């Protein structure tokens, strides 16, 4: 069993697949597949950290790997709408990766709410969002929206074998152990497990600490902006 959750192992494994003839594709490429080629589709669910996602996206870009990132709008850990995280998501797009909506069906409960979230995320990215993947699929109400590409069911229905590192636990061993076993393979990789080092609990704490540091920076910047605003009217010192 392989438990190597490192960037180098991830990239090396992807390159092994490429070396034996796999084409690396994104979710949007589903309609262009044929029966002769071998395909590796990499999906990233951004559960904990936009920062980790940006770091992984940059690393992939250097190695000419294109993937699909699914972003939460309802995250208990990161604020998707903060300026810092908006910049991060836009950087992922600049690296050539596809963005999808990571749906939390406890809050995005129907077609209208999912469509609205896609519009918000699309405005952030400057791209059209056409795909979603359900967050905590086994523990939240099931959703199906045939109008959009489902980042799980539509891939499985296209005869892809699905492997996941959810909760830093490969259910069927690391995808490095499945080389050339399947002609179509979808791998779910969560950025934080491979970018940050340490055990699962420590990684979750680090993601939290990164976001808290961002809040501290943004609050300080906001305070400075308030001071500059008051200085325009000679009011500095009043109720400061």
Phi, psi and omega in degrees: 000137181257128178236036182270092178264074179228157178298318183297319179293319179300309181296316180300320181292317177301318180294327176298317177297319180295321182296330180262017168102007178284137172269130179271122186234168175249171180304320184293349181272001187305324184282359185248008186282154173233174186275351185268328186273162174257140187231139171239118179248123182250122178248136177244118171266119183270086185275328192238328193206119172294322180301315178297321180296318180295318180297317179293319180299321179293318180296318177297319181301317179300325183261014175058045177246123179253135185221185181235125182252130180250121188253135175277138166266339180246076180252135176282352187248313181244150178262104182301330186269004176288147181306319180298316182285327173300315177300320180296315179297319178295328178292322176302318178296317180299331178284356176097008181272155178272146178248135174231168179267125174270104189276128169257104189288000171284338183240321176264094197259346184211179184301320182295314183292323177293318179298319179295319178296322178297322178295318178297312181295322178296324177293321177298314187279332189077022179226162176279128179264123184234006184219150177222160172219137185281133176279140182048055187303326183274352186237002180231162182304133183291140178230144176221125179228091185301342180290341181241160177282122178274118185291358172243296189295320181293331179285314178299319180292341175271018174070036173266137169284137184250126175234142186220145175256027184307136182058029180059041183216109175286118181294324183236034180075158183304149182294348174294341181270001186242019183302124177066016175279330185228142179281337177230121184226127170253129180242126175265117180241121175271122188307318188299325183294333186256342180267314180271148180260154175118185179280166186305312181298321179293324179293319177298317178298321180294319177300317177298315183295323178298317181289324177294323176295322177297318179299316179300316179296317182292322178294317178299316178297322179293319177299317179297322179295321178296318179299315181297323178296315181292326180299332179298333184248011178065027185257004183299136182104337179277118181057029181288000000 
